[in-house]
Amino acid sequence: MLGIKFDITVDKTITPDMGAGKDFFYKEGSFSWWKNKHWEIQISKFGEHVDTLFKIEIDLKLNGQDHAGPKFYLEVFGFMLDIHVYDDRHWNYDDNRWYLPDEDEG
């Protein structure tokens, strides 16, 4: 599957104090017609000094890891947008499949 990640970071000591962090928007839910699938959208501001000037992540991995699903993440000067559709199941790395509902994940 496809995944892209790019970021530009600097030393925290040269960035201005952003003040307290704040969540401007957070919403989550599930799809009644799509078993085990959920979604979340978050817009936030990180607090204090930030070290990331720009970051973008696009992850299109639909399985092979816990809570897999398409994700878009953007961070610019301490502000963040995160959109994620994910599976609520955990991945069984030994058998290369999702754990079954009655199966021990340990």
N, C-alpha and C positions, 0 to 999 in steps of 0.2 A: 504494500500500500504506500501511498504518498504522504510525505511529511516534509514541511519546509520550516526552517527556523533561521531568523536573522536578527541580530541585536547590536546596538552600539552602546557601550558603557563607558563611564568615566569614574574617576576617584570621587567618592562621596564628599570629600573635604572641599571640593571646588564648586559644589552645587549649592544653591540657596536653600534655606530652610522652608519647606513647603507647608509648615504648620501641621495641624492634626489631620490624620487620614479621615476620609469620609466616603460612605457608600451613597451615591446619588440615586442608584436604581438597582434593585435586585428582584428578579422574578424567576420562579421555577415551577415546573409542572410535569405532568406525564401525559403520554398519548394513550387514550383509552382503546384505540384501535391497533396499537403497536405494542405488543407484549414486551415487557422489560425495558422499554425505552422511555427516557425522561429528557427534559431540556432545562437549561438555565441561561439567563442573560444577566450580566452584571456590568455596571459602570461605576467606577470608584476612583478616588484620588488617594495615593499613598501619602503617608505622613513623613514629617521630618526631612532628612536629606535623602534624595534618591540618587542611585548610581546609573540608572538606565535612561538614556536620552531617547532611544527609539528601539522598539522590539516588535516583531511580528512573527506569529506562529500560525501555521495552517497545518492541521493534522487530519488526515482522511482515513486513518486506521480504524477499521470496523470490527476487528477481532484481534486476538493474539495478546491481549493485555487486559487487566482489570478495568472496568468502566470504559471500554473502548467506544469510540464514536467520533464523528466529525467535530472539529473544534477550530474556532477562529479566535485569536488573541492578539490584541493590539495595545501597545503601551507607548505613550508619547509624553515626555517631560513629567512623569509622575501620575499621569491619568491613564486609566486602564479600561478597555472594553473586552469582555470575555463572553463568547457565545458558544454553547456546547450542547450537543445532542449526544446522550451517552446511554450505554447499557448498564443496568444496575447489577449485573452478575459479575462474578470473579472468574478469572481464567485459570484453567488447570494446565499448567505448563508441562507437566509430565505426559499428559495424554493429548495435548494440543487441542483443547476444546473447552467450552464453558462447563463449569461445575453444574451437576444436576441438583435440583432443589433439595433432595434428601441426602446428598453426599457430603461427607465431612471435608471441609476445606483446609484442614490442618495437615 
